[in-house]
Amino acid sequence: MNVNLTLMGQIIVILIPVFAVISYFLGKRKTSTPIRMAIIGGLLALVPLFGLIFIAVLAFKQDIETTA
């Protein structure tokens, strides 16, 4: 079975900013540190399964209370 590592690398390079942006917007609603969530989501995108699990955990987390 041949695996094209170039294609896998390109997919991961595309997924890193996508997961980071999704993590940022979820982190803005769910935590008080959205930039930290974006960095963690981007790093976890190196292993896409971990990135998906992180986004799922953020999605199911309760929203923070805002006093605006």
PDB file with SEQRES, HELIX, SHEET and CRYST1 records, atoms N, CA, C and O in Angstrom:
SEQRES   1 A   68  MET ASN VAL ASN LEU THR LEU MET GLY GLN ILE ILE VAL          
SEQRES   2 A   68  ILE LEU ILE PRO VAL PHE ALA VAL ILE SER TYR PHE LEU          
SEQRES   3 A   68  GLY LYS ARG LYS THR SER THR PRO ILE ARG MET ALA ILE          
SEQRES   4 A   68  ILE GLY GLY LEU LEU ALA LEU VAL PRO LEU PHE GLY LEU          
SEQRES   5 A   68  ILE PHE ILE ALA VAL LEU ALA PHE LYS GLN ASP ILE GLU          
SEQRES   6 A   68  THR THR ALA                                                  
HELIX    1 AA1 LEU A    5  LYS A   30  1                                  26    
HELIX    2 AA2 PRO A   34  LEU A   44  1                                  11    
HELIX    3 AA3 PRO A   48  PHE A   60  1                                  13    
CRYST1    1.000    1.000    1.000  90.00  90.00  90.00 P 1           1          
ATOM      1  N   MET A   1       0.842  -1.174   0.000  1.00  0.00           N  
ATOM      2  CA  MET A   1       0.000   0.000   0.000  1.00  0.00           C  
ATOM      3  C   MET A   1       0.892   1.244   0.000  1.00  0.00           C  
ATOM      4  O   MET A   1       1.722   1.424   0.891  1.00  0.00           O  
ATOM      5  N   ASN A   2       0.716   2.074  -0.983  1.00  0.00           N  
ATOM      6  CA  ASN A   2       1.485   3.305  -1.082  1.00  0.00           C  
ATOM      7  C   ASN A   2       0.715   4.451  -0.445  1.00  0.00           C  
ATOM      8  O   ASN A   2      -0.480   4.619  -0.685  1.00  0.00           O  
ATOM      9  N   VAL A   3       1.410   5.235   0.369  1.00  0.00           N  
ATOM     10  CA  VAL A   3       0.807   6.399   1.003  1.00  0.00           C  
ATOM     11  C   VAL A   3       1.577   7.619   0.518  1.00  0.00           C  
ATOM     12  O   VAL A   3       2.797   7.684   0.664  1.00  0.00           O  
ATOM     13  N   ASN A   4       0.885   8.563  -0.045  1.00  0.00           N  
ATOM     14  CA  ASN A   4       1.515   9.780  -0.525  1.00  0.00           C  
ATOM     15  C   ASN A   4       1.627  10.765   0.628  1.00  0.00           C  
ATOM     16  O   ASN A   4       0.638  11.383   1.021  1.00  0.00           O  
ATOM     17  N   LEU A   5       2.833  10.911   1.170  1.00  0.00           N  
ATOM     18  CA  LEU A   5       3.033  11.784   2.327  1.00  0.00           C  
ATOM     19  C   LEU A   5       2.896  13.252   1.964  1.00  0.00           C  
ATOM     20  O   LEU A   5       2.563  14.072   2.819  1.00  0.00           O  
ATOM     21  N   THR A   6       3.147  13.594   0.714  1.00  0.00           N  
ATOM     22  CA  THR A   6       2.987  14.984   0.304  1.00  0.00           C  
ATOM     23  C   THR A   6       1.531  15.409   0.430  1.00  0.00           C  
ATOM     24  O   THR A   6       1.244  16.499   0.926  1.00  0.00           O  
ATOM     25  N   LEU A   7       0.621  14.570  -0.010  1.00  0.00           N  
ATOM     26  CA  LEU A   7      -0.803  14.875   0.085  1.00  0.00           C  
ATOM     27  C   LEU A   7      -1.244  14.967   1.538  1.00  0.00           C  
ATOM     28  O   LEU A   7      -2.012  15.859   1.897  1.00  0.00           O  
ATOM     29  N   MET A   8      -0.766  14.054   2.376  1.00  0.00           N  
ATOM     30  CA  MET A   8      -1.124  14.099   3.792  1.00  0.00           C  
ATOM     31  C   MET A   8      -0.592  15.379   4.444  1.00  0.00           C  
ATOM     32  O   MET A   8      -1.273  15.976   5.278  1.00  0.00           O  
ATOM     33  N   GLY A   9       0.616  15.802   4.072  1.00  0.00           N  
ATOM     34  CA  GLY A   9       1.176  17.032   4.606  1.00  0.00           C  
ATOM     35  C   GLY A   9       0.386  18.249   4.181  1.00  0.00           C  
ATOM     36  O   GLY A   9       0.183  19.171   4.971  1.00  0.00           O  
ATOM     37  N   GLN A  10      -0.062  18.258   2.934  1.00  0.00           N  
ATOM     38  CA  GLN A  10      -0.857  19.384   2.462  1.00  0.00           C  
ATOM     39  C   GLN A  10      -2.196  19.454   3.174  1.00  0.00           C  
ATOM     40  O   GLN A  10      -2.676  20.544   3.488  1.00  0.00           O  
ATOM     41  N   ILE A  11      -2.798  18.314   3.429  1.00  0.00           N  
ATOM     42  CA  ILE A  11      -4.077  18.288   4.148  1.00  0.00           C  
ATOM     43  C   ILE A  11      -3.886  18.823   5.560  1.00  0.00           C  
ATOM     44  O   ILE A  11      -4.708  19.601   6.045  1.00  0.00           O  
ATOM     45  N   ILE A  12      -2.812  18.415   6.223  1.00  0.00           N  
ATOM     46  CA  ILE A  12      -2.560  18.882   7.585  1.00  0.00           C  
ATOM     47  C   ILE A  12      -2.285  20.383   7.591  1.00  0.00           C  
ATOM     48  O   ILE A  12      -2.745  21.090   8.487  1.00  0.00           O  
ATOM     49  N   VAL A  13      -1.540  20.878   6.601  1.00  0.00           N  
ATOM     50  CA  VAL A  13      -1.250  22.310   6.527  1.00  0.00           C  
ATOM     51  C   VAL A  13      -2.536  23.108   6.314  1.00  0.00           C  
ATOM     52  O   VAL A  13      -2.653  24.229   6.810  1.00  0.00           O  
ATOM     53  N   ILE A  14      -3.488  22.553   5.590  1.00  0.00           N  
ATOM     54  CA  ILE A  14      -4.777  23.227   5.391  1.00  0.00           C  
ATOM     55  C   ILE A  14      -5.624  23.161   6.657  1.00  0.00           C  
ATOM     56  O   ILE A  14      -6.337  24.113   6.974  1.00  0.00           O  
ATOM     57  N   LEU A  15      -5.551  22.042   7.384  1.00  0.00           N  
ATOM     58  CA  LEU A  15      -6.383  21.865   8.570  1.00  0.00           C  
ATOM     59  C   LEU A  15      -5.943  22.724   9.751  1.00  0.00           C  
ATOM     60  O   LEU A  15      -6.775  23.090  10.582  1.00  0.00           O  
ATOM     61  N   ILE A  16      -4.666  23.052   9.846  1.00  0.00           N  
ATOM     62  CA  ILE A  16      -4.177  23.814  11.000  1.00  0.00           C  
ATOM     63  C   ILE A  16      -4.894  25.158  11.129  1.00  0.00           C  
ATOM     64  O   ILE A  16      -5.430  25.439  12.201  1.00  0.00           O  
ATOM     65  N   PRO A  17      -4.931  26.005  10.096  1.00  0.00           N  
ATOM     66  CA  PRO A  17      -5.653  27.277  10.284  1.00  0.00           C  
ATOM     67  C   PRO A  17      -7.162  27.101  10.411  1.00  0.00           C  
ATOM     68  O   PRO A  17      -7.817  27.890  11.092  1.00  0.00           O  
ATOM     69  N   VAL A  18      -7.720  26.081   9.769  1.00  0.00           N  
ATOM     70  CA  VAL A  18      -9.168  25.849   9.877  1.00  0.00           C  
ATOM     71  C   VAL A  18      -9.527  25.497  11.313  1.00  0.00           C  
ATOM     72  O   VAL A  18     -10.465  26.062  11.875  1.00  0.00           O  
ATOM     73  N   PHE A  19      -8.786  24.562  11.912  1.00  0.00           N  
ATOM     74  CA  PHE A  19      -9.062  24.174  13.297  1.00  0.00           C  
ATOM     75  C   PHE A  19      -8.783  25.334  14.251  1.00  0.00           C  
ATOM     76  O   PHE A  19      -9.486  25.496  15.248  1.00  0.00           O  
ATOM     77  N   ALA A  20      -7.756  26.145  13.953  1.00  0.00           N  
ATOM     78  CA  ALA A  20      -7.442  27.280  14.820  1.00  0.00           C  
ATOM     79  C   ALA A  20      -8.569  28.311  14.803  1.00  0.00           C  
ATOM     80  O   ALA A  20      -8.930  28.847  15.850  1.00  0.00           O  
ATOM     81  N   VAL A  21      -9.124  28.593  13.633  1.00  0.00           N  
ATOM     82  CA  VAL A  21     -10.211  29.571  13.531  1.00  0.00           C  
ATOM     83  C   VAL A  21     -11.464  29.055  14.232  1.00  0.00           C  
ATOM     84  O   VAL A  21     -12.122  29.796  14.962  1.00  0.00           O  
ATOM     85  N   ILE A  22     -11.789  27.793  14.012  1.00  0.00           N  
ATOM     86  CA  ILE A  22     -12.965  27.209  14.674  1.00  0.00           C  
ATOM     87  C   ILE A  22     -12.770  27.237  16.190  1.00  0.00           C  
ATOM     88  O   ILE A  22     -13.693  27.572  16.932  1.00  0.00           O  
ATOM     89  N   SER A  23     -11.573  26.885  16.644  1.00  0.00           N  
ATOM     90  CA  SER A  23     -11.289  26.897  18.083  1.00  0.00           C  
ATOM     91  C   SER A  23     -11.357  28.304  18.651  1.00  0.00           C  
ATOM     92  O   SER A  23     -11.802  28.495  19.782  1.00  0.00           O  
ATOM     93  N   TYR A  24     -10.917  29.298  17.873  1.00  0.00           N  
ATOM     94  CA  TYR A  24     -10.978  30.682  18.353  1.00  0.00           C  
ATOM     95  C   TYR A  24     -12.422  31.125  18.568  1.00  0.00           C  
ATOM     96  O   TYR A  24     -12.758  31.681  19.614  1.00  0.00           O  
ATOM     97  N   PHE A  25     -13.279  30.876  17.569  1.00  0.00           N  
ATOM     98  CA  PHE A  25     -14.658  31.327  17.698  1.00  0.00           C  
ATOM     99  C   PHE A  25     -15.414  30.559  18.781  1.00  0.00           C  
ATOM    100  O   PHE A  25     -16.239  31.139  19.488  1.00  0.00           O  
ATOM    101  N   LEU A  26     -15.142  29.273  18.917  1.00  0.00           N  
ATOM    102  CA  LEU A  26     -15.755  28.527  20.017  1.00  0.00           C  
ATOM    103  C   LEU A  26     -15.187  28.994  21.355  1.00  0.00           C  
ATOM    104  O   LEU A  26     -15.922  29.124  22.334  1.00  0.00           O  
ATOM    105  N   GLY A  27     -13.876  29.246  21.394  1.00  0.00           N  
ATOM    106  CA  GLY A  27     -13.238  29.703  22.624  1.00  0.00           C  
ATOM    107  C   GLY A  27     -13.722  31.074  23.052  1.00  0.00           C  
ATOM    108  O   GLY A  27     -13.753  31.378  24.244  1.00  0.00           O  
ATOM    109  N   LYS A  28     -14.103  31.912  22.084  1.00  0.00           N  
ATOM    110  CA  LYS A  28     -14.619  33.236  22.413  1.00  0.00           C  
ATOM    111  C   LYS A  28     -15.947  33.134  23.141  1.00  0.00           C  
ATOM    112  O   LYS A  28     -16.230  33.941  24.026  1.00  0.00           O  
ATOM    113  N   ARG A  29     -16.770  32.148  22.780  1.00  0.00           N  
ATOM    114  CA  ARG A  29     -18.066  31.963  23.439  1.00  0.00           C  
ATOM    115  C   ARG A  29     -17.972  31.124  24.706  1.00  0.00           C  
ATOM    116  O   ARG A  29     -18.753  31.314  25.639  1.00  0.00           O  
ATOM    117  N   LYS A  30     -17.022  30.199  24.741  1.00  0.00           N  
ATOM    118  CA  LYS A  30     -17.019  29.196  25.806  1.00  0.00           C  
ATOM    119  C   LYS A  30     -15.984  29.434  26.905  1.00  0.00           C  
ATOM    120  O   LYS A  30     -16.133  28.912  28.010  1.00  0.00           O  
ATOM    121  N   THR A  31     -14.930  30.218  26.620  1.00  0.00           N  
ATOM    122  CA  THR A  31     -13.878  30.440  27.620  1.00  0.00           C  
ATOM    123  C   THR A  31     -13.546  31.918  27.690  1.00  0.00           C  
ATOM    124  O   THR A  31     -14.061  32.724  26.914  1.00  0.00           O  
ATOM    125  N   SER A  32     -12.683  32.260  28.624  1.00  0.00           N  
ATOM    126  CA  SER A  32     -12.232  33.650  28.729  1.00  0.00           C  
ATOM    127  C   SER A  32     -10.894  33.861  28.031  1.00  0.00           C  
ATOM    128  O   SER A  32     -10.375  34.977  28.026  1.00  0.00           O  
ATOM    129  N   THR A  33     -10.322  32.805  27.440  1.00  0.00           N  
ATOM    130  CA  THR A  33      -9.029  32.902  26.754  1.00  0.00           C  
ATOM    131  C   THR A  33      -9.135  32.317  25.340  1.00  0.00           C  
ATOM    132  O   THR A  33      -8.663  31.204  25.103  1.00  0.00           O  
ATOM    133  N   PRO A  34      -9.744  33.044  24.399  1.00  0.00           N  
ATOM    134  CA  PRO A  34      -9.937  32.491  23.061  1.00  0.00           C  
ATOM    135  C   PRO A  34      -8.641  32.321  22.266  1.00  0.00           C  
ATOM    136  O   PRO A  34      -8.541  31.409  21.446  1.00  0.00           O  
ATOM    137  N   ILE A  35      -7.656  33.177  22.494  1.00  0.00           N  
ATOM    138  CA  ILE A  35      -6.400  33.054  21.748  1.00  0.00           C  
ATOM    139  C   ILE A  35      -5.667  31.782  22.157  1.00  0.00           C  
ATOM    140  O   ILE A  35      -5.092  31.091  21.317  1.00  0.00           O  
ATOM    141  N   ARG A  36      -5.690  31.480  23.443  1.00  0.00           N  
ATOM    142  CA  ARG A  36      -5.062  30.243  23.914  1.00  0.00           C  
ATOM    143  C   ARG A  36      -5.761  29.026  23.332  1.00  0.00           C  
ATOM    144  O   ARG A  36      -5.106  28.045  22.983  1.00  0.00           O  
ATOM    145  N   MET A  37      -7.078  29.078  23.224  1.00  0.00           N  
ATOM    146  CA  MET A  37      -7.822  27.971  22.626  1.00  0.00           C  
ATOM    147  C   MET A  37      -7.486  27.808  21.143  1.00  0.00           C  
ATOM    148  O   MET A  37      -7.414  26.687  20.640  1.00  0.00           O  
ATOM    149  N   ALA A  38      -7.281  28.928  20.444  1.00  0.00           N  
ATOM    150  CA  ALA A  38      -6.916  28.875  19.026  1.00  0.00           C  
ATOM    151  C   ALA A  38      -5.539  28.250  18.840  1.00  0.00           C  
ATOM    152  O   ALA A  38      -5.333  27.459  17.919  1.00  0.00           O  
ATOM    153  N   ILE A  39      -4.602  28.600  19.710  1.00  0.00           N  
ATOM    154  CA  ILE A  39      -3.253  28.030  19.615  1.00  0.00           C  
ATOM    155  C   ILE A  39      -3.290  26.535  19.893  1.00  0.00           C  
ATOM    156  O   ILE A  39      -2.670  25.751  19.174  1.00  0.00           O  
ATOM    157  N   ILE A  40      -4.011  26.141  20.927  1.00  0.00           N  
ATOM    158  CA  ILE A  40      -4.113  24.717  21.254  1.00  0.00           C  
ATOM    159  C   ILE A  40      -4.806  23.966  20.124  1.00  0.00           C  
ATOM    160  O   ILE A  40      -4.365  22.881  19.745  1.00  0.00           O  
ATOM    161  N   GLY A  41      -5.881  24.525  19.581  1.00  0.00           N  
ATOM    162  CA  GLY A  41      -6.581  23.882  18.474  1.00  0.00           C  
ATOM    163  C   GLY A  41      -5.707  23.753  17.243  1.00  0.00           C  
ATOM    164  O   GLY A  41      -5.757  22.734  16.554  1.00  0.00           O  
ATOM    165  N   GLY A  42      -4.899  24.778  16.951  1.00  0.00           N  
ATOM    166  CA  GLY A  42      -3.986  24.702  15.815  1.00  0.00           C  
ATOM    167  C   GLY A  42      -2.909  23.654  16.009  1.00  0.00           C  
ATOM    168  O   GLY A  42      -2.568  22.931  15.073  1.00  0.00           O  
ATOM    169  N   LEU A  43      -2.372  23.566  17.217  1.00  0.00           N  
ATOM    170  CA  LEU A  43      -1.349  22.548  17.484  1.00  0.00           C  
ATOM    171  C   LEU A  43      -1.927  21.133  17.431  1.00  0.00           C  
ATOM    172  O   LEU A  43      -1.287  20.210  16.926  1.00  0.00           O  
ATOM    173  N   LEU A  44      -3.130  20.975  17.953  1.00  0.00           N  
ATOM    174  CA  LEU A  44      -3.746  19.652  17.921  1.00  0.00           C  
ATOM    175  C   LEU A  44      -4.170  19.245  16.517  1.00  0.00           C  
ATOM    176  O   LEU A  44      -4.452  18.071  16.275  1.00  0.00           O  
ATOM    177  N   ALA A  45      -4.220  20.187  15.594  1.00  0.00           N  
ATOM    178  CA  ALA A  45      -4.559  19.872  14.205  1.00  0.00           C  
ATOM    179  C   ALA A  45      -3.441  19.094  13.519  1.00  0.00           C  
ATOM    180  O   ALA A  45      -3.652  18.534  12.443  1.00  0.00           O  
ATOM    181  N   LEU A  46      -2.260  19.051  14.122  1.00  0.00           N  
ATOM    182  CA  LEU A  46      -1.191  18.235  13.558  1.00  0.00           C  
ATOM    183  C   LEU A  46      -1.587  16.766  13.547  1.00  0.00           C  
ATOM    184  O   LEU A  46      -1.160  16.010  12.674  1.00  0.00           O  
ATOM    185  N   VAL A  47      -2.400  16.362  14.512  1.00  0.00           N  
ATOM    186  CA  VAL A  47      -3.017  15.033  14.521  1.00  0.00           C  
ATOM    187  C   VAL A  47      -4.520  15.298  14.437  1.00  0.00           C  
ATOM    188  O   VAL A  47      -5.152  15.587  15.453  1.00  0.00           O  
ATOM    189  N   PRO A  48      -5.099  15.203  13.236  1.00  0.00           N  
ATOM    190  CA  PRO A  48      -6.479  15.662  13.026  1.00  0.00           C  
ATOM    191  C   PRO A  48      -7.513  15.053  13.977  1.00  0.00           C  
ATOM    192  O   PRO A  48      -8.491  15.719  14.317  1.00  0.00           O  
ATOM    193  N   LEU A  49      -7.323  13.827  14.407  1.00  0.00           N  
ATOM    194  CA  LEU A  49      -8.274  13.218  15.333  1.00  0.00           C  
ATOM    195  C   LEU A  49      -8.291  13.979  16.661  1.00  0.00           C  
ATOM    196  O   LEU A  49      -9.358  14.217  17.227  1.00  0.00           O  
ATOM    197  N   PHE A  50      -7.116  14.360  17.155  1.00  0.00           N  
ATOM    198  CA  PHE A  50      -7.045  15.122  18.400  1.00  0.00           C  
ATOM    199  C   PHE A  50      -7.690  16.492  18.236  1.00  0.00           C  
ATOM    200  O   PHE A  50      -8.362  16.977  19.146  1.00  0.00           O  
ATOM    201  N   GLY A  51      -7.488  17.116  17.076  1.00  0.00           N  
ATOM    202  CA  GLY A  51      -8.112  18.401  16.808  1.00  0.00           C  
ATOM    203  C   GLY A  51      -9.628  18.311  16.799  1.00  0.00           C  
ATOM    204  O   GLY A  51     -10.310  19.185  17.335  1.00  0.00           O  
ATOM    205  N   LEU A  52     -10.154  17.261  16.194  1.00  0.00           N  
ATOM    206  CA  LEU A  52     -11.606  17.071  16.172  1.00  0.00           C  
ATOM    207  C   LEU A  52     -12.159  16.830  17.570  1.00  0.00           C  
ATOM    208  O   LEU A  52     -13.225  17.340  17.915  1.00  0.00           O  
ATOM    209  N   ILE A  53     -11.444  16.063  18.366  1.00  0.00           N  
ATOM    210  CA  ILE A  53     -11.880  15.808  19.741  1.00  0.00           C  
ATOM    211  C   ILE A  53     -11.868  17.112  20.541  1.00  0.00           C  
ATOM    212  O   ILE A  53     -12.789  17.368  21.317  1.00  0.00           O  
ATOM    213  N   PHE A  54     -10.843  17.930  20.360  1.00  0.00           N  
ATOM    214  CA  PHE A  54     -10.752  19.215  21.067  1.00  0.00           C  
ATOM    215  C   PHE A  54     -11.911  20.132  20.687  1.00  0.00           C  
ATOM    216  O   PHE A  54     -12.506  20.774  21.553  1.00  0.00           O  
ATOM    217  N   ILE A  55     -12.229  20.195  19.406  1.00  0.00           N  
ATOM    218  CA  ILE A  55     -13.339  21.032  18.959  1.00  0.00           C  
ATOM    219  C   ILE A  55     -14.657  20.503  19.509  1.00  0.00           C  
ATOM    220  O   ILE A  55     -15.529  21.287  19.882  1.00  0.00           O  
ATOM    221  N   ALA A  56     -14.813  19.186  19.565  1.00  0.00           N  
ATOM    222  CA  ALA A  56     -16.043  18.613  20.116  1.00  0.00           C  
ATOM    223  C   ALA A  56     -16.176  18.944  21.596  1.00  0.00           C  
ATOM    224  O   ALA A  56     -17.271  19.261  22.063  1.00  0.00           O  
ATOM    225  N   VAL A  57     -15.080  18.875  22.336  1.00  0.00           N  
ATOM    226  CA  VAL A  57     -15.121  19.215  23.765  1.00  0.00           C  
ATOM    227  C   VAL A  57     -15.495  20.679  23.942  1.00  0.00           C  
ATOM    228  O   VAL A  57     -16.303  21.012  24.810  1.00  0.00           O  
ATOM    229  N   LEU A  58     -14.914  21.560  23.125  1.00  0.00           N  
ATOM    230  CA  LEU A  58     -15.272  22.979  23.205  1.00  0.00           C  
ATOM    231  C   LEU A  58     -16.735  23.213  22.834  1.00  0.00           C  
ATOM    232  O   LEU A  58     -17.408  24.039  23.451  1.00  0.00           O  
ATOM    233  N   ALA A  59     -17.221  22.498  21.841  1.00  0.00           N  
ATOM    234  CA  ALA A  59     -18.599  22.703  21.395  1.00  0.00           C  
ATOM    235  C   ALA A  59     -19.600  22.295  22.473  1.00  0.00           C  
ATOM    236  O   ALA A  59     -20.644  22.930  22.623  1.00  0.00           O  
ATOM    237  N   PHE A  60     -19.287  21.239  23.222  1.00  0.00           N  
ATOM    238  CA  PHE A  60     -20.213  20.767  24.243  1.00  0.00           C  
ATOM    239  C   PHE A  60     -20.066  21.484  25.577  1.00  0.00           C  
ATOM    240  O   PHE A  60     -20.883  21.287  26.477  1.00  0.00           O  
ATOM    241  N   LYS A  61     -19.030  22.317  25.719  1.00  0.00           N  
ATOM    242  CA  LYS A  61     -18.835  23.071  26.945  1.00  0.00           C  
ATOM    243  C   LYS A  61     -19.891  24.176  27.034  1.00  0.00           C  
ATOM    244  O   LYS A  61     -20.315  24.716  26.013  1.00  0.00           O  
ATOM    245  N   GLN A  62     -20.305  24.503  28.236  1.00  0.00           N  
ATOM    246  CA  GLN A  62     -21.318  25.528  28.422  1.00  0.00           C  
ATOM    247  C   GLN A  62     -20.746  26.907  28.160  1.00  0.00           C  
ATOM    248  O   GLN A  62     -19.567  27.156  28.411  1.00  0.00           O  
ATOM    249  N   ASP A  63     -21.593  27.816  27.648  1.00  0.00           N  
ATOM    250  CA  ASP A  63     -21.173  29.188  27.396  1.00  0.00           C  
ATOM    251  C   ASP A  63     -20.872  29.895  28.713  1.00  0.00           C  
ATOM    252  O   ASP A  63     -21.458  29.588  29.752  1.00  0.00           O  
ATOM    253  N   ILE A  64     -19.936  30.860  28.644  1.00  0.00           N  
ATOM    254  CA  ILE A  64     -19.640  31.632  29.850  1.00  0.00           C  
ATOM    255  C   ILE A  64     -20.671  32.744  29.997  1.00  0.00           C  
ATOM    256  O   ILE A  64     -21.298  33.171  29.028  1.00  0.00           O  
ATOM    257  N   GLU A  65     -20.825  33.189  31.211  1.00  0.00           N  
ATOM    258  CA  GLU A  65     -21.760  34.279  31.507  1.00  0.00           C  
ATOM    259  C   GLU A  65     -21.117  35.604  31.105  1.00  0.00           C  
ATOM    260  O   GLU A  65     -19.975  35.873  31.479  1.00  0.00           O  
ATOM    261  N   THR A  66     -21.820  36.418  30.365  1.00  0.00           N  
ATOM    262  CA  THR A  66     -21.325  37.749  30.007  1.00  0.00           C  
ATOM    263  C   THR A  66     -22.181  38.797  30.686  1.00  0.00           C  
ATOM    264  O   THR A  66     -23.406  38.679  30.733  1.00  0.00           O  
ATOM    265  N   THR A  67     -21.533  39.819  31.208  1.00  0.00           N  
ATOM    266  CA  THR A  67     -22.255  40.883  31.908  1.00  0.00           C  
ATOM    267  C   THR A  67     -22.117  42.180  31.129  1.00  0.00           C  
ATOM    268  O   THR A  67     -21.596  43.170  31.642  1.00  0.00           O  
ATOM    269  N   ALA A  68     -22.582  42.171  29.896  1.00  0.00           N  
ATOM    270  CA  ALA A  68     -22.452  43.377  29.063  1.00  0.00           C  
ATOM    271  C   ALA A  68     -23.748  44.120  28.981  1.00  0.00           C  
ATOM    272  O   ALA A  68     -23.825  45.157  28.324  1.00  0.00           O  
TER     273      ALA A  68                                                      
END                                                                             
